[in-house]
Amino acid sequence: MDCRTAREQILESLTDPLPTAASARLAAHCDGCQECTAFALEQQTLDARLTRLLVAGDVSSDFRRTLLSRTVERPHQNWRELLPDVVHFVTCGVATGCGAVLLPVDASLTLTAGFATAIVSYFVLAIARTMFEPLSS
């Protein structure tokens, strides 16, 4: 066993007990490796200190109900989030339709170009929206 694997298993053992065979291999490695033994001791000490310091707070009996009532999706919120997408595709459709009727080019070419432009511009807008979301929060 190499030190990298040993250290990963040391960290895993803090949350879940290792299988017997893995635990035996880890112990054998630590018997011959002072660095991993020191790492294990340091991690166990840190885990014990954090366990003592991090005490779960008491919550009221209606906490779960209140939390669920605040996280239930409301239809009007979903519609508000969907509205920009609907507006994008409707306006692209209207512009493409007008172009197919008014331009002196084959209508199938105009419809294909309009459809492709609507899809590509939608993805560009979606990427821009995700980039600016953290700024609006």
Secondary structure, 3 states (H helix, E strand, C coil): CCHHHHHHHHHHHCCCCCCHHHHHHHHHHHHHCHHHHHHHHHHHHHHHHHHHHCCCCCCCCCHHHHHHHHHCCCHHHHHHHHHHHHHHHHHHHHHHHHHHHHCCCCHHHHHHHHHHHHHHHHHHHHHHHHHHHHHHC
